[in-house]
């Protein structure tokens, strides 16, 4: 149906809630989560190459796909009519056209799970206006379609009721020329206004606070803002960060800051190294504890180790960003894309 370009849409109420989350949810609804989680613990709890590398292979394939999408010669059109989280962002935001609707819910909630916004998210988060990317990545806040459009995460906004007509029109486009595809989408897109309560309307506070050099300084800055005026948005922002894994927050901030000087390929390579270190549980088991607290037992009371930001050693954070010391480990090697990666920079 769509030969000249790639076309992606969800099946149901979500575009994609993320590969890992979907697998977990299915296990929960089928009553097999304890077996699933026990298998994960057995698979990843040691550093032997026959165990943790099996999990790493999943991320290797996922990040390779993200890179291919980001550098593919044919434009990709993604209809984000519903939930777009985690891995769902990886298979859509890296494409050229991202169409949001009034039903869109976007988030990168990984810090609350003891992980970090991966799938090359550091690349597109670091290129959002001001320090909005740091805010989105550190807090895991949810954005609606209008906020995605305003920040640049989405390229168009189309009402859900017009999606069928849009799809029919796109099916008649027989060229991969992005200008022709854009012109087709423009016929159905519309200008939308942010809600009065939108976090994007708080860019003055976001830029002031989230521009600080450390996570600790960001929180202190937010707390100072809260002292001068009672603001539920500021208080919820502080609370979301204090609930997150301290080491995940530090990894996330560094990842986004470094991504400002990197291409999408380097960002994905860094993501792979980070994931491998996390799966090896070299410095922290927060990812597994986060899964237990949020997705398994659902007590929403993870016991992070270290439990405080001032207990996170910067040298430990440094180790997450270097190659894994294991004879059987291999760094992420992305396919040659004939310099197309350089063109991706202009898509955001």
Secondary structure as UniProt FT lines:
FT   STRAND          6..9
FT   STRAND          14..16
FT   HELIX           19..29
FT   TURN            30..31
FT   HELIX           33..44
FT   TURN            49..51
FT   HELIX           52..71
FT   STRAND          76..80
FT   STRAND          83..85
FT   HELIX           87..90
FT   TURN            91..94
FT   STRAND          97..100
FT   TURN            102..103
FT   STRAND          105..107
FT   HELIX           110..113
FT   TURN            119..120
FT   HELIX           121..125
FT   TURN            126..127
FT   TURN            130..131
FT   HELIX           132..139
FT   STRAND          143..144
FT   HELIX           145..151
FT   STRAND          156..157
FT   HELIX           160..162
FT   HELIX           163..170
FT   TURN            171..172
FT   HELIX           178..186
FT   TURN            187..188
FT   TURN            196..197
FT   HELIX           199..202
FT   HELIX           203..210
FT   HELIX           215..228
FT   HELIX           232..243
FT   HELIX           246..259
FT   TURN            260..261
FT   HELIX           264..280
FT   HELIX           286..290
FT   HELIX           291..296
FT   HELIX           309..311
FT   HELIX           314..320
FT   TURN            327..328
FT   TURN            338..340
FT   HELIX           341..344
FT   HELIX           345..347
//
